[in-house]
Amino acid sequence: MIDVLIDACLDTVKIVPFLYLSYLVLDFIEKRSSTYQLNFLFLKHLGPLFGALLGCVPQCGFSVIAASLFAQKGISPGTLVACFISTSDEALPIFLSNPSQYKQLGIFLVVKVLIAVVAGYLLDFIYHRNVNEEDDFEIEVDGICNCSQNSFVNALYKTGKTIFFIFLINLGLGTVIYLIGEETLVSLLSVHKILQPMIAALLGFIPNCAISILFVQLYTMNALSFGSMIAGLCTGAGVGMAVLFKNNQNMEENFMLSGYMYLVALFSGILLDLFL
């Protein structure tokens, strides 16, 4: 159990610098202008594209920020989903640590970005949500009011509150995985190849880096198909999904987005296994 606590701390610490800098920039802008337009971050009609590209950055920092912005109607559902789908948490570092998999890494990145972009634009086309694109957008990250005139203090406070929540999630899920055992998770994926994408896409929702590592390791051992790995990593947005459910009060919308991501991941995995 000590290892679970250490892993939870390490997984949480990794995201602290990114979150702090993000909150610092947002607070800095807010101090110099009561409102600002989000179009300079996510250009009006290019949101899903930018979301997909930013999601490719290792770890899940951008998915956390995207979830916070979405909860304030700062970005479109398609932009959020594109960022979530392209996020792969620890998958990229695992690929990079294995030179023999560099070719597959390139294919992996291209496939993930294409799925994310198509899924993002499709969602924005079929689901029209009121997004503050034309009007000015007020910065209220995490719904926390300014507790100080010092931007560094504000950013530290907001980061601390979010990181505490992320730590609890990591600790809780790490404990569950420890009690269940990785062998059990492997056995769940050791099913017929037709069922693999279905199981992998469900397990991908677990906001813990151990899952993304497991997917890549099983794939490199030929115990998991390429399509199943993609399916699992398309729903694997790290703690971004947990932050979405924490910040966005519309639970129906949260579950709808989760269901949409699952369907995209499932069909993408099945199609990849059929044609690759």
N, C-alpha and C positions, 0 to 999 in steps of 0.2 A: 504493500500500500504506500510505502514511502516513495517508491518509484512513480506512482500515480500522482502524488502531490508535486514531486519535482517536475514531471512532465507537464502538469497543468501550469506550474509557474513559468516554465520555459516557453510554452506555447503562448502564454499571455504576454510575457515580456517582449517577445518578438514583434508584437504589433504596437507597442507603446510609442516608439519614436514616430511611426507613421501617423498614428492618431493625434499625437500632440502637435506635430507640425500642421496637420490639417485643421485642427481646431484653432491653432494660433493664427493661421492665414485668414480663416473665416472671421475671427474676432477682430483682427487687424482691419479688415475691410469694413466691418460693421462700425468700428469706432470712427471711421473717416467718412462714412455715409450711412444715413439712416436706412437706406434701401439700396439694392443693387440688382442688376438683371443677371439671371443665370445663363443667358444665352452665350456669354463669353466663355463659359465652362463647357456647356453641352450645346453646341450650335443647333439652332432650331430643328432642322431636319436631319441632323447627323448624330443625334443622341445615341441610338443603338450601335452605330459604328464606333463612336468614341467609347461607349460602355464596354463593348467587346474587346477593344484594344487595351483599355486600362485594366480590364479583368485579367489579362494575360500576365500581368506582373505577378511574380511569385508571392506567396502568402495570400491572405484574404483581406488586406487592408482596404482596397478600393471597394470591395463588396460591402464592408461595414459603412463606409462613407456614403455609398450609393443608397443603402437602406435608410440612413438618416435623412438624406436629401429627399428621397421618395416619400417618406412619412410626412414631409412638409410640402408636398406637391411641387417640389423643385425640379424633378425630372420625370419623364414619362414612364409608364409601366414597361414599355419596350426597352428603354435604356437600362432600367433596373435588371430586367430578365437577361438582357444581353451581357451585362456585367457579371451577373450570377453564373450564367452558363459557361462563360469563358474562364471563370475563376477555377483554378485547379489546386489551390492550397499548396501542399508539399510535393505534388506530382512532378513539377518541373525540376526542383533540386535532385530528386531521385533519378530522373532521366539523365540529368547532366552528370551525375556521379558514375554513370555507366556509358563509357564511350561507344560501346558496341550498339547502343540504342539511339545514337544521334540522328540517324536517318528516320527512325520511327518518331523521334521527337519533332522533327520538322513536319511530318505528316500529321502528327497529333495536334500541333499548334494550328495548322491551316484548317483542319477539320473542325476543331473547337471554335475558331473564330467565325468560320462560315455558318456553322449551326447557330451560333449566338446572334450574328447579324440578321440572318433570315428569320429566326424566331422573334427577335426584337421588333423588326419592322412589321412582321405579320401581326404581332400582338397590338402594336400601336394602330394598325389598320382596322382591327376588329373590335378593339376595346378603347373607347374614347373616354379618357379621364381628364378632369379639369386640372390642367397644369399651368402654373404661373410662368408662361413664356413671354406674353406680351406685356403684362404689368410688372411692376417692380416686385421683387421677392424679398421679404423680410427674413433676416437670419435669426433663427431661434433653434440652433442645433440642440437636439435632445430635449427641447422645451425648457431649457435652463435659462433663467434670467441672468443678467449681468450681476455678479456678486462683487465686482471690483472694477475700478477704472483701469487696472493693470491687465493688459492683454495676456501676459505670461501667466498671471495667476488664474485668470478665467480659463485659459486653455488647459492648465494643469488640473483645475477642478473638474472640468468636463471630461477630460481624459481619465481621471481617477474614477469617476462614477461609471463610465462605460467599461473600463478595464476590470473593475470589481465584478460587474455583471458577467463579462466574458470569462473571468477566472472561475466563477461559480459554475458556469456552463461546462468549461473544460474539466473541472474537478469532478462534477457529477457524471459526465459522460465517460471520463477516464475510469472512474470507479465501476461503472456499469460494464464497460468493455473488459476491465480486469476480472470482474466476477464471472462474466459470461465466458471469457477466454477467446483469444484470436482463432483458436482451432474451431470454435463453434461458428464464427463468421466465415471461415474458409469453407466449412462443410455446407453452409447455406449457399455458397457460390458454386459448390461442386455438384451442380445439377445439369440437366440437359441444356445444351447450348441455346435452345429456343427460350428457355426460362431464365437463363443467366442475365440478360439485360433487364428483365423485370425485377429480379432480386437486387441486382447491382444499383439500379436507379433508386430503389427504396433505401438501401443502405447509404447511398450517397448523401441523403438528407441529414445524416448524423454529423453535426458541426464539430468534428474533431479531426485533426490532421492524420491520426492513425488510420483512418478509413482511406484517405487518398494514397497514403503510403502502401497500404495493403493492396489496393487495386493495381498499382504499378508493379509491385513485387510479384503478384500472382500472374500478371500479364507477361513479365519477363521470364517467368518459369513455365510459360505456356499452359498455365492452369486457368487462365481467363482469356476469353476472346477479345480482340481489339474493340469490337462493337460494344461488348459488355463493359470494358474499361471506360470507354467514352460515355456510355450511359450513366455509369456511376459518378464520373467526374463532372458530367453536365449538371447534376443536381447537387454536387458537392461545392457549395458556395462558402464553405467554412462557417465562421460564426456570423456571417452576413445575414443568413436566414434567421438566426436567433435574434439579432438586433432588429430585424424587420418586425418580427412579432412583438418585440418589446416597445418599439417606437410608434408603429402604425396601429392606431386604435381600431381600424376597420378589419376585424378578424375574417369576415367573409371575403374581403379582397385578398387578404394574406393567403387564405386557403385556396382561393381561385388561382393565384399566381403560382402557388406550390403545385397544384394539379396540372397547370399548363406546362410547367417545367418538367414534371414527371412524364407527361405524354410526349413532349419534344425529345426528352432523353431516351425514352423507351423506343419510339419509332426510329430515331437516329441510330440507336444501337442495333436494332433489328436489320435496318437497311444496310448498314456498314458490314454486318456479318454476312449478308446475302451477296453483296457485290464486291467485297474486298477479300 
